[in-house]
């Protein structure tokens, strides 16, 4: 079944900034709707702060929105994101079929573009502090009539990313196989695991091994269900290997990754400088 889905999809490339290849967003809505969400690793601290009227982005729709925006920035070299003139336009851009995506997709897009992101980079050198703190978008203007997905608006919906965030995406993104992304579009754990593998394998020149519960923490899984999570990830890894021969395994409570072929087996064109639109409103 998975093989058939892959064969039906066009050969395509997506991009994702390293922030969300290192950290997985929440898989479900956070209890009591906290103002901010913190995720930590040995090298980074990530803090996402929500808009007062929204929520912390979560679930598979949040991930697909984020990957779409990162791909637009990296491939079109702009901070202006075109989301189409109808809800159907947008769902098709993300690979969802009619009737398969609901208002959650639009809700998670708003959650994401109205949030702010702070990434602290840890350094062992005393006194050295670095990071990035920025809103995701400066302006947005789109209308999605979810009950009537074909309803057209007079103008293209647009999102204007903040310059700092767009430049970060453009400079720190890793290519992904869009076929793989679309096949996992309803599985947030699989999306996170695939992106983690693609990121860690990028320029990897030696075997890395660490307790697998550390991997579970980065992917945002339930720490009280380690055995269940391990079994789920083993099955996801088997599916990934059908199309990408990544040399990874779970064994004796550890996760091991050896240098493998890149996640995208295509020669990429040289990166073009990004063009920034410095506007605080969308012109229609």
N, C-alpha and C positions, 0 to 999 in steps of 0.2 A: 504493500500500500504506500509506504514512504517512497519507494523507488518510483512508483508511478507519478507521485506528486512532483518529484524532482524533474522527471522527464517532461512534464507539462509546463514547467516554468522556463522563461527565457534565461539565457546565460547573462548574468548581470553582476555588478560589483556594488557593494555598499561600503560605507565608512562609519567608524565609530570613534569618538574621542576616547583617550585612555582613561578618563575619569570613570566611565561606565563599563570599561573592560576590567577595571580593578575592583569596582564596587557594584553590587547588584542593588537596584532599588527595592523597596518593600514589595513583597509579592501580593499582599492584601492591604486593605484600608487599615491605617493605624488606629488603635483604640483611642477614643477621646480626642481625636484630631489634634495632635500636638502642633505647636507653632513651628518647631524645627525638628529635624531628624539627624542624628549623628552616626557615622560609620567610620570605624578605625581599622588601620592595618599597621604593619611594622614601619611602613614608609610614608603613609599619608593619613590625614584626618579629613573626612568629608562632612560638611554641614549643609543641608538643604533647608531653607526657610520658606514657608508658604506665604501666599497672599492671605490677608484676613478673611477673604470671602471664599477661599479655595482650600485644597487639601495637599498634603505631600503626595507627589505622583507615585502611583503604585500599579502593579499588575502588568500583564502583557501589553495592553494598549499604551501605557506610559513608555514602555521600552520601544515599541514600534514607532511612536511619535518621535522619540529622541533619535533613533537611528535614521529615520527619514530626514530630520532636520540636519543632522551631521553630514549625511550623504549630499544633501543639497549644497551645503556650505563648501564641502571639499570638491565636488564635481563641477559646480557652477561658479565657484570662487566669488561668492557674494554673501552678504549678511541679510539679504532680502529673500524671504522664503515664500514661494507661491503655493498656496494651498487649494487653488481652484475656485470655481464659481458655484459649486454645489457640494453637498455632503457626499454624493456618489463620486464626484471627481476626486475627492480626498481619499475615500476608502479604497478606490482603485489604485491610487498612487502608492498606498501601503500594502497592496496585494490582497485586500479583503474583497470577497464577492458580495453581491447584493444580498441583503438580509442577514449577513453573517457578522456584521459589526453594528453595534447599537450606540446609544447616546454616550456610553462609557468612553468611546474613542474620542468624541468631542470634549467630554469632561476632562479626560486626562491630558488632552492637548492644552486646555486652558490652565490646568494645574501646573503643567510644566513651564509654559511661557511666562506665567506670572510669578514664578518662584525665583529665589536668588541662591547662588551656589558659592560656597567658600571651601577652598581646598588648601590645607596646610601641608607643606612638604617637610617631613622630618629630616633633620641633618644631625649627624653625630658631632659636627664641629661646633664647639661652644660659641654662642653669640650669633650664629648664622640662622636667619629666619627668612623663609620664602614661601610664596603661595599666591593664590588668586582669589579675589572676592568680587563678584559681579552679579548683576541681575541677568536673567537669561535673555529677556527681550526688552527693548525700549518702547515698542508700540506693536499693536496687533489690531486687525480689522477683518473679521470673517463672520459669515452667517451660515450655520449648518442647520437646515430644516430636516432633522432626523426622521420624523414621520413621513416626509415627502423628499426623499433623497435626491430626486431629479430636479427639484425646484432650483432654478437658476437665479443668481443675483446679478445686478447690473455690472458689477466690477469683480475682478479677481480678488479673492481673499489673500491677505498678505500678513507676514510677521516680519518685523525688523528686529533682528538680534542686536544686542549691545555689541559695540566694537570689540571690547576685551574678550567677550565670550566667543564671538565668531572667529577672532584671530587664534584663540586657544584651540578651538576645534580644528581649524585649518592647519595649524602647526603640529598638533598632537593627535592625529587620527590614524587608525590602522585599517587596511582594507579587509572586507569580509565577503563571503560568498552570499549574494542576495538570495540565491536558491535555498541555501541552508536557513537563512533568516526567515524567509516566508514559510518554510515548512515547520518551523518552531514558533510561529507567530502567536499560537495560543498556549504556549508553555513557557512561562517566565524563567523557570529553573533551567530549561534547556538553552534558552537564549543567553542567559548569564554564563553558563558553563562553556558554551561554544565561544563566546566572546573572550572569556578568561583564557581559554586554550590558545586562541589566535593571538592574543596580546603577549602571553608569556612565551609563546613559541617564536615570536618575532625576534630575529637576530639571536636566538638562543644557541649557544655554542658548547654547552655542557649539560649533563643530566642534573635536574633539580629534584629533590625529594623532601617531603615534609609531612607531619601528621595530617591526615585528611580532615580532621575537625577544623583546622585552620582554613581549609578551603571552604568548608560549609559556612563558616562565619562570613567570609567575603561574599559568598553567594546569597547571603541573607536567608538561609534556611533555618528550620526549627532545630535548635540545638538539643532538644529533648528527644528527637527521633533520629539519632545518628544512623542506626542500622537501616531504617527505611530510606533515609536520604542517600546513603552509600549505594544501596541497591538501585535506586532510581537513577543515580548518576552513572552507574555501570551500564544500565540499559541505554541511556542517552549516548554514552561513549560508543557503544556498539553501533548505533545508528550513524553517528558522525563518521565513524571509520569506513562506512560503506562508500563514502564520497570523498573523504580526506584521510589519508593514511597517517594520522597523528599517532606518535609513539608514546602512549600514556597508559597507565594502569593504576588500579587500586590493589594494594596488597598489605596484609598484616597491619592494618590501621594507618597506612601511609599512602600518599599519592605521589606518583613518580611521573615526570615528563622528560623525555629525551628529545634532542634536536630532531625535528621532523620537517618535511616539505612545508612551504608556506601555505596558509589557509586559502589563499587565492593564487592559483597557478597561472596567472596571466601577467604579461609585462605591462606595467602601468606607465602612462605617459608622464612626462616631467610635470612637477607641480607649477601651476600658474599663480602669480601673486593675487591675493584677494582684493577685491574692490569693495570699499566700505561706503555705504550710504549713511551719512550723518544726519538723520532725521529723527525727530521725536514724535512724529505722527505719520500715518499712512495716507498718501495722496491718492484719491480716487476721483 
